[in-house]
Amino acid sequence: MTKPSEMASLDMQFAGIRNVAQGSVQGYPPEAVKAARAALVYLSKKYDEIVEARW
């Protein structure tokens, strides 16, 4: 089972990657934004798995 503190950490990491992927954070090269978008897709799936396993 995932601890609440681990979920909070995942939420913060997820939010940071989402901000880069959406272009909300300036100064990242296009390759980084593309990688963040790919990571966001992967992490979205993993995040759903974690949440489902938790409940």
KEKOL-932057 format. One record per atom (N, C-alpha, C): x, y, z; atom name; residue in one letter. Coordinates in steps of 0.02 Angstrom, whole numbers, padded with zeros to 5 digits, always signed. Example, Ala and Ser with C-alpha at 12.3 -4.5 7.8 and 13.67 -1.06 7.14 Angstrom:
<atom><east>+00660</east><north>-00284</north><up>+00390</up><atom>N</atom><type>a</type></atom>
<atom><east>+00615</east><north>-00225</north><up>+00390</up><atom>CA</atom><type>a</type></atom>
<atom><east>+00660</east><north>-00165</north><up>+00390</up><atom>C</atom><type>a</type></atom>
<atom><east>+00642</east><north>-00112</north><up>+00354</up><atom>N</atom><type>s</type></atom>
<atom><east>+00684</east><north>-00053</north><up>+00357</up><atom>CA</atom><type>s</type></atom>
<atom><east>+00645</east><north>+00002</north><up>+00394</up><atom>C</atom><type>s</type></atom>
END
This chain:
<atom><east>+00042</east><north>-00059</north><up>+00000</up><atom>N</atom><type>m</type></atom>
<atom><east>+00000</east><north>+00000</north><up>+00000</up><atom>CA</atom><type>m</type></atom>
<atom><east>+00044</east><north>+00062</north><up>+00000</up><atom>C</atom><type>m</type></atom>
<atom><east>+00023</east><north>+00113</north><up>-00035</up><atom>N</atom><type>t</type></atom>
<atom><east>+00061</east><north>+00175</north><up>-00040</up><atom>CA</atom><type>t</type></atom>
<atom><east>+00045</east><north>+00220</north><up>+00019</up><atom>C</atom><type>t</type></atom>
<atom><east>+00096</east><north>+00247</north><up>+00049</up><atom>N</atom><type>k</type></atom>
<atom><east>+00087</east><north>+00292</north><up>+00107</up><atom>CA</atom><type>k</type></atom>
<atom><east>+00062</east><north>+00360</north><up>+00082</up><atom>C</atom><type>k</type></atom>
<atom><east>+00024</east><north>+00396</north><up>+00124</up><atom>N</atom><type>p</type></atom>
<atom><east>+00001</east><north>+00463</north><up>+00105</up><atom>CA</atom><type>p</type></atom>
<atom><east>+00058</east><north>+00510</north><up>+00085</up><atom>C</atom><type>p</type></atom>
<atom><east>+00115</east><north>+00505</north><up>+00121</up><atom>N</atom><type>s</type></atom>
<atom><east>+00172</east><north>+00549</north><up>+00104</up><atom>CA</atom><type>s</type></atom>
<atom><east>+00200</east><north>+00533</north><up>+00035</up><atom>C</atom><type>s</type></atom>
<atom><east>+00199</east><north>+00468</north><up>+00017</up><atom>N</atom><type>e</type></atom>
<atom><east>+00222</east><north>+00448</north><up>-00050</up><atom>CA</atom><type>e</type></atom>
<atom><east>+00174</east><north>+00474</north><up>-00103</up><atom>C</atom><type>e</type></atom>
<atom><east>+00110</east><north>+00472</north><up>-00089</up><atom>N</atom><type>m</type></atom>
<atom><east>+00061</east><north>+00498</north><up>-00137</up><atom>CA</atom><type>m</type></atom>
<atom><east>+00069</east><north>+00573</north><up>-00146</up><atom>C</atom><type>m</type></atom>
<atom><east>+00082</east><north>+00609</north><up>-00092</up><atom>N</atom><type>a</type></atom>
<atom><east>+00092</east><north>+00681</north><up>-00096</up><atom>CA</atom><type>a</type></atom>
<atom><east>+00154</east><north>+00696</north><up>-00139</up><atom>C</atom><type>a</type></atom>
<atom><east>+00207</east><north>+00657</north><up>-00129</up><atom>N</atom><type>s</type></atom>
<atom><east>+00267</east><north>+00666</north><up>-00168</up><atom>CA</atom><type>s</type></atom>
<atom><east>+00254</east><north>+00653</north><up>-00242</up><atom>C</atom><type>s</type></atom>
<atom><east>+00217</east><north>+00600</north><up>-00256</up><atom>N</atom><type>l</type></atom>
<atom><east>+00200</east><north>+00584</north><up>-00325</up><atom>CA</atom><type>l</type></atom>
<atom><east>+00157</east><north>+00639</north><up>-00356</up><atom>C</atom><type>l</type></atom>
<atom><east>+00111</east><north>+00666</north><up>-00317</up><atom>N</atom><type>d</type></atom>
<atom><east>+00069</east><north>+00720</north><up>-00341</up><atom>CA</atom><type>d</type></atom>
<atom><east>+00111</east><north>+00781</north><up>-00361</up><atom>C</atom><type>d</type></atom>
<atom><east>+00161</east><north>+00797</north><up>-00320</up><atom>N</atom><type>m</type></atom>
<atom><east>+00204</east><north>+00855</north><up>-00334</up><atom>CA</atom><type>m</type></atom>
<atom><east>+00246</east><north>+00843</north><up>-00397</up><atom>C</atom><type>m</type></atom>
<atom><east>+00274</east><north>+00783</north><up>-00403</up><atom>N</atom><type>q</type></atom>
<atom><east>+00315</east><north>+00767</north><up>-00461</up><atom>CA</atom><type>q</type></atom>
<atom><east>+00272</east><north>+00768</north><up>-00524</up><atom>C</atom><type>q</type></atom>
<atom><east>+00213</east><north>+00740</north><up>-00518</up><atom>N</atom><type>f</type></atom>
<atom><east>+00166</east><north>+00737</north><up>-00574</up><atom>CA</atom><type>f</type></atom>
<atom><east>+00149</east><north>+00809</north><up>-00597</up><atom>C</atom><type>f</type></atom>
<atom><east>+00136</east><north>+00852</north><up>-00549</up><atom>N</atom><type>a</type></atom>
<atom><east>+00119</east><north>+00922</north><up>-00565</up><atom>CA</atom><type>a</type></atom>
<atom><east>+00177</east><north>+00957</north><up>-00599</up><atom>C</atom><type>a</type></atom>
<atom><east>+00238</east><north>+00945</north><up>-00576</up><atom>N</atom><type>g</type></atom>
<atom><east>+00296</east><north>+00977</north><up>-00607</up><atom>CA</atom><type>g</type></atom>
<atom><east>+00305</east><north>+00956</north><up>-00679</up><atom>C</atom><type>g</type></atom>
<atom><east>+00299</east><north>+00891</north><up>-00691</up><atom>N</atom><type>i</type></atom>
<atom><east>+00306</east><north>+00865</north><up>-00760</up><atom>CA</atom><type>i</type></atom>
<atom><east>+00250</east><north>+00891</north><up>-00804</up><atom>C</atom><type>i</type></atom>
<atom><east>+00190</east><north>+00894</north><up>-00776</up><atom>N</atom><type>r</type></atom>
<atom><east>+00132</east><north>+00920</north><up>-00814</up><atom>CA</atom><type>r</type></atom>
<atom><east>+00143</east><north>+00993</north><up>-00834</up><atom>C</atom><type>r</type></atom>
<atom><east>+00171</east><north>+01032</north><up>-00788</up><atom>N</atom><type>n</type></atom>
<atom><east>+00184</east><north>+01103</north><up>-00803</up><atom>CA</atom><type>n</type></atom>
<atom><east>+00233</east><north>+01110</north><up>-00861</up><atom>C</atom><type>n</type></atom>
<atom><east>+00286</east><north>+01069</north><up>-00862</up><atom>N</atom><type>v</type></atom>
<atom><east>+00335</east><north>+01071</north><up>-00916</up><atom>CA</atom><type>v</type></atom>
<atom><east>+00301</east><north>+01049</north><up>-00981</up><atom>C</atom><type>v</type></atom>
<atom><east>+00263</east><north>+00994</north><up>-00978</up><atom>N</atom><type>a</type></atom>
<atom><east>+00231</east><north>+00967</north><up>-01038</up><atom>CA</atom><type>a</type></atom>
<atom><east>+00181</east><north>+01017</north><up>-01068</up><atom>C</atom><type>a</type></atom>
<atom><east>+00148</east><north>+01056</north><up>-01026</up><atom>N</atom><type>q</type></atom>
<atom><east>+00099</east><north>+01105</north><up>-01051</up><atom>CA</atom><type>q</type></atom>
<atom><east>+00131</east><north>+01171</north><up>-01072</up><atom>C</atom><type>q</type></atom>
<atom><east>+00196</east><north>+01176</north><up>-01061</up><atom>N</atom><type>g</type></atom>
<atom><east>+00231</east><north>+01238</north><up>-01080</up><atom>CA</atom><type>g</type></atom>
<atom><east>+00222</east><north>+01293</north><up>-01029</up><atom>C</atom><type>g</type></atom>
<atom><east>+00199</east><north>+01277</north><up>-00969</up><atom>N</atom><type>s</type></atom>
<atom><east>+00189</east><north>+01327</north><up>-00917</up><atom>CA</atom><type>s</type></atom>
<atom><east>+00255</east><north>+01353</north><up>-00889</up><atom>C</atom><type>s</type></atom>
<atom><east>+00308</east><north>+01313</north><up>-00895</up><atom>N</atom><type>v</type></atom>
<atom><east>+00373</east><north>+01332</north><up>-00869</up><atom>CA</atom><type>v</type></atom>
<atom><east>+00417</east><north>+01352</north><up>-00928</up><atom>C</atom><type>v</type></atom>
<atom><east>+00441</east><north>+01413</north><up>-00927</up><atom>N</atom><type>q</type></atom>
<atom><east>+00481</east><north>+01438</north><up>-00983</up><atom>CA</atom><type>q</type></atom>
<atom><east>+00553</east><north>+01416</north><up>-00976</up><atom>C</atom><type>q</type></atom>
<atom><east>+00588</east><north>+01412</north><up>-01033</up><atom>N</atom><type>g</type></atom>
<atom><east>+00659</east><north>+01399</north><up>-01032</up><atom>CA</atom><type>g</type></atom>
<atom><east>+00679</east><north>+01327</north><up>-01047</up><atom>C</atom><type>g</type></atom>
<atom><east>+00632</east><north>+01283</north><up>-01056</up><atom>N</atom><type>y</type></atom>
<atom><east>+00649</east><north>+01214</north><up>-01072</up><atom>CA</atom><type>y</type></atom>
<atom><east>+00653</east><north>+01206</north><up>-01147</up><atom>C</atom><type>y</type></atom>
<atom><east>+00704</east><north>+01169</north><up>-01171</up><atom>N</atom><type>p</type></atom>
<atom><east>+00709</east><north>+01158</north><up>-01243</up><atom>CA</atom><type>p</type></atom>
<atom><east>+00652</east><north>+01113</north><up>-01268</up><atom>C</atom><type>p</type></atom>
<atom><east>+00637</east><north>+01116</north><up>-01332</up><atom>N</atom><type>p</type></atom>
<atom><east>+00581</east><north>+01076</north><up>-01360</up><atom>CA</atom><type>p</type></atom>
<atom><east>+00588</east><north>+01001</north><up>-01345</up><atom>C</atom><type>p</type></atom>
<atom><east>+00651</east><north>+00977</north><up>-01343</up><atom>N</atom><type>e</type></atom>
<atom><east>+00661</east><north>+00905</north><up>-01329</up><atom>CA</atom><type>e</type></atom>
<atom><east>+00637</east><north>+00888</north><up>-01258</up><atom>C</atom><type>e</type></atom>
<atom><east>+00649</east><north>+00934</north><up>-01212</up><atom>N</atom><type>a</type></atom>
<atom><east>+00629</east><north>+00922</north><up>-01142</up><atom>CA</atom><type>a</type></atom>
<atom><east>+00553</east><north>+00923</north><up>-01136</up><atom>C</atom><type>a</type></atom>
<atom><east>+00521</east><north>+00968</north><up>-01173</up><atom>N</atom><type>v</type></atom>
<atom><east>+00447</east><north>+00971</north><up>-01171</up><atom>CA</atom><type>v</type></atom>
<atom><east>+00418</east><north>+00907</north><up>-01202</up><atom>C</atom><type>v</type></atom>
<atom><east>+00448</east><north>+00883</north><up>-01256</up><atom>N</atom><type>k</type></atom>
<atom><east>+00426</east><north>+00821</north><up>-01288</up><atom>CA</atom><type>k</type></atom>
<atom><east>+00435</east><north>+00762</north><up>-01240</up><atom>C</atom><type>k</type></atom>
<atom><east>+00492</east><north>+00759</north><up>-01207</up><atom>N</atom><type>a</type></atom>
<atom><east>+00505</east><north>+00705</north><up>-01159</up><atom>CA</atom><type>a</type></atom>
<atom><east>+00456</east><north>+00710</north><up>-01100</up><atom>C</atom><type>a</type></atom>
<atom><east>+00441</east><north>+00770</north><up>-01077</up><atom>N</atom><type>a</type></atom>
<atom><east>+00394</east><north>+00779</north><up>-01022</up><atom>CA</atom><type>a</type></atom>
<atom><east>+00324</east><north>+00754</north><up>-01042</up><atom>C</atom><type>a</type></atom>
<atom><east>+00306</east><north>+00767</north><up>-01105</up><atom>N</atom><type>r</type></atom>
<atom><east>+00240</east><north>+00743</north><up>-01128</up><atom>CA</atom><type>r</type></atom>
<atom><east>+00237</east><north>+00667</north><up>-01130</up><atom>C</atom><type>r</type></atom>
<atom><east>+00291</east><north>+00636</north><up>-01153</up><atom>N</atom><type>a</type></atom>
<atom><east>+00295</east><north>+00563</north><up>-01154</up><atom>CA</atom><type>a</type></atom>
<atom><east>+00293</east><north>+00535</north><up>-01082</up><atom>C</atom><type>a</type></atom>
<atom><east>+00329</east><north>+00567</north><up>-01038</up><atom>N</atom><type>a</type></atom>
<atom><east>+00329</east><north>+00546</north><up>-00968</up><atom>CA</atom><type>a</type></atom>
<atom><east>+00261</east><north>+00555</north><up>-00937</up><atom>C</atom><type>a</type></atom>
<atom><east>+00226</east><north>+00608</north><up>-00955</up><atom>N</atom><type>l</type></atom>
<atom><east>+00160</east><north>+00621</north><up>-00929</up><atom>CA</atom><type>l</type></atom>
<atom><east>+00111</east><north>+00566</north><up>-00948</up><atom>C</atom><type>l</type></atom>
<atom><east>+00115</east><north>+00542</north><up>-01010</up><atom>N</atom><type>v</type></atom>
<atom><east>+00072</east><north>+00487</north><up>-01031</up><atom>CA</atom><type>v</type></atom>
<atom><east>+00087</east><north>+00424</north><up>-00991</up><atom>C</atom><type>v</type></atom>
<atom><east>+00151</east><north>+00408</north><up>-00984</up><atom>N</atom><type>y</type></atom>
<atom><east>+00171</east><north>+00349</north><up>-00947</up><atom>CA</atom><type>y</type></atom>
<atom><east>+00150</east><north>+00355</north><up>-00873</up><atom>C</atom><type>y</type></atom>
<atom><east>+00165</east><north>+00412</north><up>-00843</up><atom>N</atom><type>l</type></atom>
<atom><east>+00150</east><north>+00421</north><up>-00772</up><atom>CA</atom><type>l</type></atom>
<atom><east>+00075</east><north>+00423</north><up>-00759</up><atom>C</atom><type>l</type></atom>
<atom><east>+00037</east><north>+00448</north><up>-00806</up><atom>N</atom><type>s</type></atom>
<atom><east>-00036</east><north>+00448</north><up>-00798</up><atom>CA</atom><type>s</type></atom>
<atom><east>-00062</east><north>+00377</north><up>-00790</up><atom>C</atom><type>s</type></atom>
<atom><east>-00036</east><north>+00333</north><up>-00830</up><atom>N</atom><type>k</type></atom>
<atom><east>-00056</east><north>+00262</north><up>-00826</up><atom>CA</atom><type>k</type></atom>
<atom><east>-00034</east><north>+00232</north><up>-00760</up><atom>C</atom><type>k</type></atom>
<atom><east>+00028</east><north>+00245</north><up>-00741</up><atom>N</atom><type>k</type></atom>
<atom><east>+00054</east><north>+00218</north><up>-00677</up><atom>CA</atom><type>k</type></atom>
<atom><east>+00017</east><north>+00247</north><up>-00618</up><atom>C</atom><type>k</type></atom>
<atom><east>+00002</east><north>+00311</north><up>-00621</up><atom>N</atom><type>y</type></atom>
<atom><east>-00034</east><north>+00345</north><up>-00567</up><atom>CA</atom><type>y</type></atom>
<atom><east>-00103</east><north>+00313</north><up>-00558</up><atom>C</atom><type>y</type></atom>
<atom><east>-00137</east><north>+00300</north><up>-00613</up><atom>N</atom><type>d</type></atom>
<atom><east>-00202</east><north>+00267</north><up>-00610</up><atom>CA</atom><type>d</type></atom>
<atom><east>-00196</east><north>+00199</north><up>-00578</up><atom>C</atom><type>d</type></atom>
<atom><east>-00144</east><north>+00162</north><up>-00596</up><atom>N</atom><type>e</type></atom>
<atom><east>-00133</east><north>+00095</north><up>-00567</up><atom>CA</atom><type>e</type></atom>
<atom><east>-00122</east><north>+00100</north><up>-00492</up><atom>C</atom><type>e</type></atom>
<atom><east>-00084</east><north>+00149</north><up>-00470</up><atom>N</atom><type>i</type></atom>
<atom><east>-00070</east><north>+00158</north><up>-00398</up><atom>CA</atom><type>i</type></atom>
<atom><east>-00134</east><north>+00175</north><up>-00361</up><atom>C</atom><type>i</type></atom>
<atom><east>-00172</east><north>+00221</north><up>-00389</up><atom>N</atom><type>v</type></atom>
<atom><east>-00234</east><north>+00242</north><up>-00356</up><atom>CA</atom><type>v</type></atom>
<atom><east>-00283</east><north>+00184</north><up>-00353</up><atom>C</atom><type>v</type></atom>
<atom><east>-00289</east><north>+00146</north><up>-00407</up><atom>N</atom><type>e</type></atom>
<atom><east>-00334</east><north>+00089</north><up>-00407</up><atom>CA</atom><type>e</type></atom>
<atom><east>-00312</east><north>+00037</north><up>-00356</up><atom>C</atom><type>e</type></atom>
<atom><east>-00248</east><north>+00024</north><up>-00352</up><atom>N</atom><type>a</type></atom>
<atom><east>-00222</east><north>-00026</north><up>-00305</up><atom>CA</atom><type>a</type></atom>
<atom><east>-00233</east><north>-00003</north><up>-00233</up><atom>C</atom><type>a</type></atom>
<atom><east>-00231</east><north>+00061</north><up>-00224</up><atom>N</atom><type>r</type></atom>
<atom><east>-00240</east><north>+00089</north><up>-00157</up><atom>CA</atom><type>r</type></atom>
<atom><east>-00310</east><north>+00080</north><up>-00132</up><atom>C</atom><type>r</type></atom>
<atom><east>-00359</east><north>+00084</north><up>-00175</up><atom>N</atom><type>w</type></atom>
<atom><east>-00429</east><north>+00077</north><up>-00155</up><atom>CA</atom><type>w</type></atom>
<atom><east>-00452</east><north>+00007</north><up>-00167</up><atom>C</atom><type>w</type></atom>
END
